[in-house]
Amino acid sequence: MSDSVANADAANWDREVLKSPEVVMVDFWAVWCGPCQMVAPIVDELAKEYQGKLKVMKLNTDEAPEVAGQYQIMSIPSILFFKDGQVVEKIVGARPKQQFKQIIDSLLSQSSATA
């Protein structure tokens, strides 16, 4: 995990994700999940590219099953995007980086338009 990506867990979820003033991307993953390992480098790259504009977190579903259950995470990787404490976008499964960028750019342009 890169310096740009922080760990989310049950203890810091409210503070780091729900109460964050910025758009937050949360990667729900697990160590044993093959597709999660494929997405991990993309998540790291996005965290570096959007540093200062987007908060990127990773939540290990084995370590925080109550948080994963709260968002009905049935398959991983699941990447949820939060804005003002609400889920505004969701990607399930390994996807190309460009698909992530389209969603992030769209969310960031919305938040800068309303700011």
QUIWO-V380988 format. One record per residue. RES is the residue in one small letter. PHI is phi in radians with two decimals (none if undefined). D_FIRST is the distance of its C-alpha to the first C-alpha in Angstrom with 1 decimal. Layout:
RES,PHI,D_FIRST ; RES,PHI,D_FIRST
This chain:
m,none,0.0 ; s,-1.46,3.8 ; d,-1.13,6.8 ; s,-1.40,8.1 ; v,-1.90,6.4 ; a,-1.86,8.2 ; n,-1.47,9.0 ; a,-1.79,12.4 ; d,-2.64,15.1 ; a,-1.06,18.9 ; a,-1.21,19.5 ; n,-1.87,17.8 ; w,-0.96,18.3 ; d,-1.02,21.5 ; r,-1.15,20.6 ; e,-1.43,17.2 ; v,-1.92,18.1 ; l,-1.21,21.9 ; k,-1.75,23.1 ; s,-1.24,20.8 ; p,-1.32,23.1 ; e,-1.82,20.8 ; v,-1.19,19.7 ; v,-2.10,16.6 ; m,-1.84,14.6 ; v,-2.04,13.3 ; d,-1.65,11.7 ; f,-1.51,13.6 ; w,-2.56,12.3 ; a,-2.61,13.0 ; v,-1.03,12.2 ; w,-1.42,15.5 ; c,-1.56,15.4 ; g,-1.03,15.7 ; p,-1.03,15.6 ; c,-1.10,12.4 ; q,-1.16,10.9 ; m,-1.22,12.8 ; v,-1.39,11.6 ; a,-0.90,7.8 ; p,-1.14,8.4 ; i,-1.16,10.9 ; v,-1.06,9.1 ; d,-1.08,6.9 ; e,-1.08,10.4 ; l,-1.10,12.1 ; a,-1.05,10.3 ; k,-1.23,11.4 ; e,-1.10,14.7 ; y,-1.84,15.7 ; q,-0.98,14.6 ; g,1.57,17.6 ; k,-2.00,18.8 ; l,-2.41,16.3 ; k,-1.63,14.1 ; v,-2.04,11.0 ; m,-2.23,10.1 ; k,-2.15,8.9 ; l,-2.14,11.7 ; n,-1.36,12.2 ; t,-1.17,15.8 ; d,-1.28,16.9 ; e,-1.56,16.1 ; a,-2.39,17.6 ; p,-1.09,20.2 ; e,-1.19,22.5 ; v,-1.25,20.3 ; a,-1.03,19.7 ; g,-1.14,23.5 ; q,-1.05,24.4 ; y,-1.87,23.1 ; q,0.84,24.6 ; i,-1.33,21.4 ; m,-1.74,23.3 ; s,-2.41,21.0 ; i,-2.19,17.3 ; p,-1.27,15.3 ; s,-2.16,16.9 ; i,-1.98,15.7 ; l,-1.90,17.9 ; f,-1.94,18.8 ; f,-1.98,20.5 ; k,-2.45,23.1 ; d,0.94,25.3 ; g,1.39,24.1 ; q,-1.99,25.0 ; v,-1.29,23.4 ; v,-1.97,24.5 ; e,-2.79,22.8 ; k,-2.56,21.2 ; i,-2.14,19.9 ; v,-2.00,20.1 ; g,1.65,18.9 ; a,-1.29,17.1 ; r,-2.31,18.6 ; p,-1.20,18.7 ; k,-0.95,16.9 ; q,-1.04,20.3 ; q,-1.15,20.9 ; f,-1.11,17.9 ; k,-1.07,19.2 ; q,-1.05,22.7 ; i,-1.16,21.9 ; i,-1.07,19.8 ; d,-1.05,22.7 ; s,-1.12,25.2 ; l,-1.14,23.8 ; l,-1.19,23.4 ; s,-1.21,26.9 ; q,-1.16,28.3 ; s,-1.27,26.9 ; s,-1.34,28.2 ; a,-1.22,31.5 ; t,-1.57,31.9 ; a,-1.29,30.9
